[in-house]
Amino acid sequence: MEKDKADINNNKGIETTNSGKAWNMLRLKKLDWYIIKKLLSTFFFAIMVLALISCVIDYSEKVDAIVSKKVPFAEVANYYKNFIPHITALLFPLFIFIATIFFTSKIAYKSEIIAILSSGVSFQRFLRPYVIGGGFLCLVSLVANHWIIPVANKQRIHFEDTYINEGNYTYAGDNIHLGISKGVYIYMQNFNFGNLTGNRFTAEKISGTLLKEKLMADYVSYDTVKKNWHLHNVVIRTNDSLSEHVHKVFDTNIKYSFVPLDLSKTDAIKEALTTSQLTTYIDQEKLRGRENLNLYYIEKDRRSAQPFAGFVLTLMGACIASRKIRGGSGLHLALGIVISAIYIMFMQLSTTFSAKSNLSPMLAVWIPNVIFAGVAYLLYKRQAK
């Protein structure tokens, strides 16, 4: 009995020791806090400088329109409040990469990393604060990309359409086809956004393979007050599979489930929709018969892939800049800029292939991440030796 009690106590002691080790592994030490604070402070400083420069450049481009239209200061301030998240999210992975290289290279040049590794800290343990800091920024970026940035973009795009672009939407082109609901399709030979009128309008109601009704009008105009369409010189053909009837009307008003904006082929709207709204919009565009929606799928997948890219580039930057070399921070930064340019080139190449050909949008946004994750792993193995 006494022997059994002793074994139980020993096992409890082992379990306590193991749990203590696990807790010590999870608990952040001074080294962790030091590196995390350096990483976050350098990143946010770089982002603030980038945002300030971007706002100055953007204002210099728009100042003529802002002054000529006497845009209220509150509107301009609100625009740049929403412009900053947009430009920050756009270059998030690259600036976290450059920030990581910058401060890691500085502490390597001061021989701090040599001292850390010489004290018995493994390179794997040294990377732990980078994983925590990069993971935190990755999570923030993920939440922002899906829910916060689209709301800011909506207000930013509204300001540009109101004061900068003067509401001039992209020309819809000729021979416009649009599915507006299940089994209902409209056609217009062309549409003029200036006076909101279209020529040679046709609306068809189809049930299976049966054309139940075909409405034809010489031209249509949109009433912005009543939110309906005014049709001129209308001919309506109805078909019940046994007989066909023709009915003519000089003028009539019909409320269709589309507005002139739906005819504009602008892709900026994808940036102003949250992910759930973007999914609904894609389904709606499928119903309307739009052929190539890859740009929208790319935007949807990019919102998840981009934060992961920031995390991978954080670890890559730590592996590159942790070694003290001749040339110091300057050489590390130059290498970081070259790698950033290669990353942008890969991303542009893959997304262009997806938008113009049959490459899967998900593959297009994740291929650069997978390639750079492989490079980061090779760099880690090399440094760990």
HUMOGI-V757229 format. One record per residue. N is the residue number from 1. RES is the residue in three letters. D_FIRST is the distance of its C-alpha to the first C-alpha in Angstrom with 2 decimals. Layout:
# HUMOGI-V757229
((N,RES,D_FIRST) (N,RES,D_FIRST))
This chain:
# HUMOGI-V757229
((1,MET,0.00) (2,GLU,3.78) (3,LYS,5.34) (4,ASP,5.07) (5,LYS,6.24) (6,ALA,8.61) (7,ASP,9.88) (8,ILE,10.61) (9,ASN,12.37) (10,ASN,14.21) (11,ASN,15.36) (12,LYS,16.57) (13,GLY,18.34) (14,ILE,19.98) (15,GLU,21.09) (16,THR,22.49) (17,THR,24.26) (18,ASN,25.72) (19,SER,26.93) (20,GLY,28.39) (21,LYS,30.24) (22,ALA,31.52) (23,TRP,32.76) (24,ASN,34.44) (25,MET,36.14) (26,LEU,37.52) (27,ARG,38.55) (28,LEU,42.17) (29,LYS,42.98) (30,LYS,46.33) (31,LEU,47.45) (32,ASP,46.89) (33,TRP,48.79) (34,TYR,51.55) (35,ILE,52.20) (36,ILE,51.88) (37,LYS,54.34) (38,LYS,56.72) (39,LEU,56.58) (40,LEU,57.19) (41,SER,59.85) (42,THR,61.77) (43,PHE,61.63) (44,PHE,62.87) (45,PHE,65.56) (46,ALA,66.79) (47,ILE,66.84) (48,MET,68.80) (49,VAL,71.37) (50,LEU,71.67) (51,ALA,72.11) (52,LEU,74.80) (53,ILE,76.75) (54,SER,76.52) (55,CYS,77.78) (56,VAL,80.74) (57,ILE,81.68) (58,ASP,81.35) (59,TYR,83.41) (60,SER,86.13) (61,GLU,86.45) (62,LYS,86.62) (63,VAL,88.49) (64,ASP,91.92) (65,ALA,90.78) (66,ILE,88.87) (67,VAL,91.92) (68,SER,94.52) (69,LYS,92.68) (70,LYS,91.79) (71,VAL,88.12) (72,PRO,86.53) (73,PHE,84.28) (74,ALA,81.39) (75,GLU,81.65) (76,VAL,81.65) (77,ALA,78.67) (78,ASN,76.74) (79,TYR,77.66) (80,TYR,76.26) (81,LYS,73.14) (82,ASN,72.56) (83,PHE,73.94) (84,ILE,71.32) (85,PRO,68.29) (86,HIS,70.32) (87,ILE,71.10) (88,THR,67.61) (89,ALA,65.95) (90,LEU,68.51) (91,LEU,67.59) (92,PHE,63.94) (93,PRO,62.42) (94,LEU,65.06) (95,PHE,64.78) (96,ILE,61.02) (97,PHE,61.50) (98,ILE,64.21) (99,ALA,62.34) (100,THR,59.24) (101,ILE,61.42) (102,PHE,63.38) (103,PHE,60.61) (104,THR,58.38) (105,SER,61.40) (106,LYS,62.10) (107,ILE,58.65) (108,ALA,58.81) (109,TYR,62.25) (110,LYS,60.86) (111,SER,58.18) (112,GLU,55.41) (113,ILE,53.76) (114,ILE,53.91) (115,ALA,52.14) (116,ILE,49.43) (117,LEU,48.75) (118,SER,48.98) (119,SER,46.19) (120,GLY,43.69) (121,VAL,44.10) (122,SER,44.43) (123,PHE,47.41) (124,GLN,45.15) (125,ARG,43.63) (126,PHE,47.19) (127,LEU,48.26) (128,ARG,45.63) (129,PRO,47.91) (130,TYR,50.73) (131,VAL,48.64) (132,ILE,47.82) (133,GLY,51.41) (134,GLY,53.00) (135,GLY,50.68) (136,PHE,51.64) (137,LEU,55.35) (138,CYS,54.91) (139,LEU,53.44) (140,VAL,56.26) (141,SER,58.84) (142,LEU,57.38) (143,VAL,57.62) (144,ALA,61.06) (145,ASN,62.47) (146,HIS,61.61) (147,TRP,62.50) (148,ILE,64.05) (149,ILE,66.50) (150,PRO,68.25) (151,VAL,69.05) (152,ALA,70.52) (153,ASN,72.45) (154,LYS,73.95) (155,GLN,75.57) (156,ARG,76.56) (157,ILE,78.31) (158,HIS,80.00) (159,PHE,81.48) (160,GLU,82.75) (161,ASP,84.30) (162,THR,85.95) (163,TYR,87.34) (164,ILE,87.17) (165,ASN,87.62) (166,GLU,89.83) (167,GLY,88.17) (168,ASN,89.68) (169,TYR,87.28) (170,THR,87.29) (171,TYR,90.09) (172,ALA,88.84) (173,GLY,91.10) (174,ASP,93.20) (175,ASN,92.30) (176,ILE,89.29) (177,HIS,87.03) (178,LEU,84.30) (179,GLY,82.08) (180,ILE,81.72) (181,SER,79.75) (182,LYS,78.75) (183,GLY,81.93) (184,VAL,84.19) (185,TYR,85.65) (186,ILE,88.33) (187,TYR,90.69) (188,MET,93.02) (189,GLN,95.45) (190,ASN,94.81) (191,PHE,93.79) (192,ASN,95.21) (193,PHE,92.76) (194,GLY,95.72) (195,ASN,97.18) (196,LEU,94.25) (197,THR,96.34) (198,GLY,95.83) (199,ASN,98.27) (200,ARG,98.24) (201,PHE,95.29) (202,THR,93.69) (203,ALA,90.86) (204,GLU,89.59) (205,LYS,87.39) (206,ILE,85.84) (207,SER,83.92) (208,GLY,82.51) (209,THR,85.57) (210,LEU,88.07) (211,LEU,89.93) (212,LYS,90.29) (213,GLU,92.14) (214,LYS,93.76) (215,LEU,95.14) (216,MET,97.51) (217,ALA,99.05) (218,ASP,101.45) (219,TYR,99.41) (220,VAL,96.75) (221,SER,96.06) (222,TYR,93.03) (223,ASP,93.46) (224,THR,91.09) (225,VAL,91.74) (226,LYS,91.21) (227,LYS,88.66) (228,ASN,90.43) (229,TRP,92.62) (230,HIS,96.39) (231,LEU,97.79) (232,HIS,101.49) (233,ASN,103.54) (234,VAL,100.76) (235,VAL,100.86) (236,ILE,98.14) (237,ARG,97.71) (238,THR,95.52) (239,ASN,94.59) (240,ASP,93.05) (241,SER,93.23) (242,LEU,96.36) (243,SER,98.70) (244,GLU,99.09) (245,HIS,100.48) (246,VAL,101.86) (247,HIS,102.05) (248,LYS,103.67) (249,VAL,103.06) (250,PHE,104.80) (251,ASP,102.02) (252,THR,98.60) (253,ASN,95.41) (254,ILE,91.99) (255,LYS,88.56) (256,TYR,86.54) (257,SER,82.88) (258,PHE,83.69) (259,VAL,85.38) (260,PRO,87.40) (261,LEU,84.41) (262,ASP,82.76) (263,LEU,85.65) (264,SER,85.04) (265,LYS,83.22) (266,THR,81.38) (267,ASP,77.86) (268,ALA,77.10) (269,ILE,75.63) (270,LYS,72.46) (271,GLU,71.49) (272,ALA,71.95) (273,LEU,69.60) (274,THR,65.89) (275,THR,63.87) (276,SER,63.81) (277,GLN,67.56) (278,LEU,68.19) (279,THR,66.46) (280,THR,68.66) (281,TYR,71.73) (282,ILE,71.05) (283,ASP,70.80) (284,GLN,74.05) (285,GLU,75.83) (286,LYS,74.74) (287,LEU,76.36) (288,ARG,79.48) (289,GLY,79.76) (290,ARG,79.09) (291,GLU,78.58) (292,ASN,76.78) (293,LEU,73.94) (294,ASN,72.10) (295,LEU,72.84) (296,TYR,70.94) (297,TYR,67.98) (298,ILE,67.97) (299,GLU,67.89) (300,LYS,65.03) (301,ASP,62.87) (302,ARG,63.90) (303,ARG,62.28) (304,SER,58.81) (305,ALA,59.63) (306,GLN,61.17) (307,PRO,58.10) (308,PHE,56.09) (309,ALA,58.94) (310,GLY,58.53) (311,PHE,54.82) (312,VAL,55.59) (313,LEU,58.45) (314,THR,56.27) (315,LEU,53.93) (316,MET,56.99) (317,GLY,58.68) (318,ALA,55.66) (319,CYS,55.55) (320,ILE,59.32) (321,ALA,59.77) (322,SER,56.69) (323,ARG,58.41) (324,LYS,60.94) (325,ILE,64.22) (326,ARG,67.82) (327,GLY,69.63) (328,GLY,66.84) (329,SER,66.56) (330,GLY,69.99) (331,LEU,69.09) (332,HIS,65.79) (333,LEU,67.67) (334,ALA,70.36) (335,LEU,67.75) (336,GLY,66.13) (337,ILE,69.51) (338,VAL,70.21) (339,ILE,66.88) (340,SER,67.53) (341,ALA,70.95) (342,ILE,69.46) (343,TYR,66.95) (344,ILE,69.82) (345,MET,71.88) (346,PHE,69.10) (347,MET,68.59) (348,GLN,72.34) (349,LEU,72.80) (350,SER,70.04) (351,THR,71.01) (352,THR,74.68) (353,PHE,73.86) (354,SER,72.00) (355,ALA,74.80) (356,LYS,77.56) (357,SER,75.97) (358,ASN,73.17) (359,LEU,70.22) (360,SER,67.29) (361,PRO,67.11) (362,MET,63.31) (363,LEU,63.66) (364,ALA,66.46) (365,VAL,64.42) (366,TRP,61.18) (367,ILE,62.72) (368,PRO,63.36) (369,ASN,59.80) (370,VAL,58.30) (371,ILE,60.59) (372,PHE,59.81) (373,ALA,56.06) (374,GLY,56.38) (375,VAL,58.37) (376,ALA,55.82) (377,TYR,53.01) (378,LEU,55.11) (379,LEU,55.85) (380,TYR,52.17) (381,LYS,51.27) (382,ARG,54.12) (383,GLN,53.09) (384,ALA,49.37) (385,LYS,50.35))
